[in-house]
Amino acid sequence: MKSPPILRNKGYRQQSIFQPENLVREGRRQKQVTDGPIPALNILDPDGDILRHLIATGVAAKSEHWPCYHSDLYEFERAGQTIGIIGCAVGAPYAVLLAEQMFACGARLIVSITSSGQLQSLGPTPYFVVVERALRDEGTSYHYLEPADFIEADSALIDTAYSLLCNAGPRVFRGATWTTDAPFRETESMLAEGRALGLAAIEMECAALYALARAKGYPVLCLAHVTNTMAVSGDDFEKGEAHGALEALALIDVLAANVPDLTEF
């Protein structure tokens, strides 16, 4: 039996015909967007709660230099730094589509803060996990790297980020996650396998973002915001004050103040 198409004819050593820089160029031309860099630190906010809080409190404004056809990038100030953020960047393909364009536009560090389901209890939810590696149960990563069960994050980046975030205020752990493309196909056998592998949480972006980081040498940090037990009982998905935005921003403050240390690897 042949392997499935997603594992065939990827040409990992070949350059892609469609380059993010070219999409950025055409977006600028067609949308008449001023050429200029976006902030060094950029946040992918799949739930959109961080961005909605920033907009509601009047501290975020649309970037003048973001040419993407599919999204709006907002900018806000924290810890003396201008930070970019895109809300509702859900799922591996979309997250990587945005990350590629962010780096093409001058980003130096991308941080994904994604709501996640609990697999191994590290305490009562919510809390954060600095993702060290992710199980590749999605499709995007296989377009960037050869097949393997896991994708490892940059260990030096993880060590530095974890040491910084441990003292930020919110509860922060480190561990592995399972990245899926199909959240409503989380069967008991799959969950049992994830627990047997010692995975802390399940989410939808980390494996793909880390594959991009490995393939192209980009600094990417994924934080799993463990907020739920997949709604198997009531009173789930409680993220805390401002739907978790305040605790997430406490972590962002620390990262923003230390961008040089997080991008030197």
C-alpha positions as CSV (number, residue, x, y, z in Angstrom):
1,M,0.0,0.0,0.0
2,K,1.3,3.5,-0.9
3,S,1.8,6.0,1.9
4,P,-0.8,8.7,1.9
5,P,-0.3,11.8,-0.3
6,I,0.7,14.0,2.6
7,L,3.8,11.9,3.1
8,R,4.8,11.7,-0.6
9,N,6.8,14.0,-3.0
10,K,7.4,16.9,-0.6
11,G,10.9,17.7,-1.9
12,Y,12.1,18.9,1.5
13,R,15.4,20.1,0.1
14,Q,13.7,22.1,-2.6
15,Q,12.7,25.7,-2.4
16,S,9.0,26.5,-2.6
17,I,7.8,28.2,-5.7
18,F,5.3,30.3,-3.7
19,Q,7.3,32.5,-1.3
20,P,5.8,34.5,1.5
21,E,7.8,37.6,0.5
22,N,6.1,37.6,-2.8
23,L,2.6,37.4,-1.3
24,V,3.6,40.3,1.0
25,R,4.8,42.3,-2.0
26,E,1.5,41.7,-3.9
27,G,-0.5,42.5,-0.8
28,R,1.2,45.8,-0.4
29,R,0.7,46.7,-4.0
30,Q,-3.0,45.8,-4.2
31,K,-4.0,47.1,-0.8
32,Q,-1.7,50.1,-1.1
33,V,-0.1,49.3,2.3
34,T,2.9,51.4,3.3
35,D,6.2,49.4,3.2
36,G,7.7,49.1,6.6
37,P,8.5,46.6,9.3
38,I,6.1,45.1,11.9
39,P,7.1,44.8,15.5
40,A,9.9,42.5,16.6
41,L,7.6,40.5,18.9
42,N,4.3,39.2,17.6
43,I,1.6,37.2,19.3
44,L,-0.7,34.6,17.7
45,D,-3.9,34.6,19.7
46,P,-6.1,31.7,18.5
47,D,-9.0,32.4,20.9
48,G,-8.9,36.1,20.2
49,D,-9.5,37.0,23.9
50,I,-6.3,38.9,24.3
51,L,-6.9,41.0,21.3
52,R,-10.6,41.6,22.2
53,H,-9.4,42.8,25.6
54,L,-6.8,45.2,24.1
55,I,-9.4,46.6,21.7
56,A,-12.0,47.0,24.4
57,T,-9.6,48.9,26.6
58,G,-8.5,51.1,23.7
59,V,-4.9,50.2,23.6
60,A,-4.6,48.4,20.3
61,A,-4.6,49.9,16.8
62,K,-4.3,48.3,13.4
63,S,-0.8,48.1,11.9
64,E,-0.1,50.5,9.0
65,H,2.4,48.0,7.5
66,W,0.6,44.6,7.6
67,P,-0.3,43.6,4.0
68,C,-1.9,40.1,4.7
69,Y,-5.0,39.3,2.7
70,H,-6.5,37.1,5.4
71,S,-6.0,39.0,8.7
72,D,-5.5,42.3,10.5
73,L,-2.5,42.8,12.7
74,Y,-2.9,45.1,15.6
75,E,-0.1,46.8,17.6
76,F,0.0,47.7,21.3
77,E,2.5,48.9,23.9
78,R,3.7,46.8,26.8
79,A,6.9,46.8,28.9
80,G,8.2,49.7,26.7
81,Q,7.9,47.7,23.5
82,T,5.5,47.8,20.5
83,I,4.0,44.3,20.1
84,G,2.0,42.9,17.2
85,I,-1.0,40.6,17.6
86,I,-3.4,38.7,15.4
87,G,-6.5,37.2,16.9
88,C,-8.4,34.1,16.0
89,A,-5.4,32.4,14.3
90,V,-6.9,29.0,14.8
91,G,-5.4,25.8,13.5
92,A,-2.0,24.8,12.1
93,P,-2.4,25.9,8.4
94,Y,-3.6,29.4,9.3
95,A,-1.1,29.9,12.1
96,V,1.8,29.0,9.8
97,L,0.4,31.1,6.9
98,L,0.5,34.1,9.2
99,A,3.8,33.2,10.8
100,E,5.5,33.0,7.4
101,Q,4.3,36.4,6.5
102,M,5.2,37.9,9.9
103,F,8.8,36.8,9.5
104,A,8.8,38.1,5.9
105,C,7.6,41.5,7.3
106,G,10.4,41.8,9.9
107,A,9.3,39.8,13.0
108,R,12.1,38.5,15.2
109,L,10.0,36.4,17.6
110,I,6.6,34.8,17.3
111,V,4.7,33.6,20.4
112,S,1.5,31.5,20.1
113,I,-0.7,31.5,23.2
114,T,-3.4,28.9,22.5
115,S,-6.2,27.6,24.6
116,S,-5.7,23.9,25.2
117,G,-7.4,20.8,26.6
118,Q,-6.0,19.1,29.7
119,L,-4.5,15.6,29.2
120,Q,-2.3,15.2,32.2
121,S,-3.4,17.2,35.2
122,L,-0.7,19.6,36.4
123,G,-3.2,21.3,38.8
124,P,-6.6,23.0,38.5
125,T,-7.2,24.8,35.3
126,P,-6.3,27.4,34.0
127,Y,-2.5,27.4,33.8
128,F,0.1,27.7,31.1
129,V,2.5,25.1,29.6
130,V,5.7,26.1,27.8
131,V,5.6,23.6,25.0
132,E,8.9,21.7,24.6
133,R,7.7,19.3,21.9
134,A,4.5,18.5,20.1
135,L,3.0,15.3,18.7
136,R,2.5,15.8,15.0
137,D,-1.2,14.7,14.5
138,E,-1.8,17.5,12.0
139,G,-1.0,18.0,8.4
140,T,1.0,21.2,8.0
141,S,4.3,20.0,9.6
142,Y,4.7,17.3,7.1
143,H,5.1,19.9,4.4
144,Y,8.1,21.3,6.2
145,L,9.9,18.3,7.7
146,E,10.3,14.6,7.2
147,P,7.8,12.4,9.0
148,A,8.4,11.8,12.7
149,D,6.1,11.4,15.7
150,F,7.3,14.6,17.5
151,I,8.7,18.0,16.6
152,E,11.1,19.4,19.2
153,A,11.2,23.1,20.1
154,D,14.6,24.9,20.3
155,S,15.8,23.8,23.7
156,A,17.8,26.9,24.5
157,L,14.7,29.1,23.7
158,I,12.5,26.9,25.9
159,D,15.0,27.0,28.8
160,T,15.3,30.8,28.6
161,A,11.6,31.4,28.2
162,Y,10.6,29.0,31.0
163,S,13.1,30.6,33.4
164,L,11.7,34.0,32.7
165,L,8.0,33.0,32.8
166,C,8.2,31.0,36.1
167,N,8.3,34.2,38.0
168,A,5.8,36.2,36.0
169,G,2.8,35.5,38.3
170,P,0.5,33.0,36.5
171,R,1.2,29.3,37.0
172,V,3.6,28.1,34.3
173,F,4.8,24.5,33.7
174,R,6.8,23.0,30.8
175,G,5.9,19.9,28.9
176,A,4.7,18.3,25.6
177,T,1.4,18.6,23.8
178,W,-0.6,16.9,21.1
179,T,-1.4,19.0,18.0
180,T,-4.6,17.9,16.2
181,D,-6.4,19.2,13.1
182,A,-9.7,17.7,14.3
183,P,-10.8,18.8,17.8
184,F,-14.1,17.0,17.5
185,R,-12.4,13.7,16.8
186,E,-10.7,13.3,20.1
187,T,-11.6,9.7,20.8
188,E,-11.0,7.9,24.1
189,S,-8.3,5.7,22.5
190,M,-6.5,8.8,21.2
191,L,-6.7,10.5,24.6
192,A,-5.4,7.4,26.3
193,E,-2.4,7.2,24.0
194,G,-1.7,10.9,24.7
195,R,-1.7,10.3,28.4
196,A,0.5,7.2,28.0
197,L,3.0,9.4,26.2
198,G,2.9,11.9,29.1
199,L,1.4,14.7,27.0
200,A,0.2,17.6,29.1
201,A,-2.4,19.1,26.8
202,I,-4.0,19.0,23.3
203,E,-4.1,22.0,21.0
204,M,-4.1,22.8,17.2
205,E,-1.0,24.8,16.2
206,C,2.2,24.0,18.0
207,A,3.6,21.1,15.9
208,A,3.2,23.1,12.7
209,L,4.7,26.3,14.2
210,Y,7.7,24.4,15.5
211,A,8.2,22.6,12.2
212,L,8.3,26.0,10.5
213,A,10.8,27.2,13.1
214,R,13.0,24.1,12.6
215,A,12.8,24.2,8.8
216,K,13.7,27.9,8.4
217,G,15.6,28.7,11.6
218,Y,13.0,31.0,13.0
219,P,12.4,31.7,16.8
220,V,8.9,30.5,17.7
221,L,7.6,29.9,21.2
222,C,4.3,28.1,21.9
223,L,2.4,28.5,25.2
224,A,-0.5,26.2,25.8
225,H,-3.1,27.9,28.0
226,V,-4.7,24.9,29.6
227,T,-8.3,26.0,30.1
228,N,-10.6,23.0,29.8
229,T,-11.2,19.2,30.0
230,M,-12.9,19.2,26.5
231,A,-16.3,20.0,28.0
232,V,-16.9,16.5,29.3
233,S,-18.7,18.1,32.3
234,G,-20.2,21.5,33.0
235,D,-18.4,24.7,34.1
236,D,-15.5,24.2,31.6
237,F,-13.5,26.6,29.5
238,E,-13.2,29.1,32.4
239,K,-10.0,31.1,31.6
240,G,-10.1,33.6,34.5
241,E,-10.4,37.4,34.6
242,A,-11.0,39.1,31.2
243,H,-11.2,35.6,29.7
244,G,-7.6,34.9,30.6
245,A,-6.3,38.0,28.9
246,L,-4.7,39.5,32.0
247,E,-2.7,36.5,32.9
248,A,-1.6,36.1,29.3
249,L,-0.5,39.8,29.2
250,A,1.5,39.2,32.4
251,L,3.5,36.6,30.4
252,I,3.7,38.8,27.4
253,D,5.2,41.7,29.5
254,V,8.1,39.4,30.6
255,L,8.7,38.2,27.0
256,A,8.6,41.8,25.6
257,A,11.2,42.9,28.2
258,N,13.5,40.1,27.1
259,V,13.3,39.9,23.3
260,P,17.1,40.1,22.8
261,D,17.6,37.2,25.1
262,L,14.9,35.1,23.3
263,T,16.2,35.8,19.8
264,E,19.9,35.2,20.1
265,F,19.9,31.5,19.4
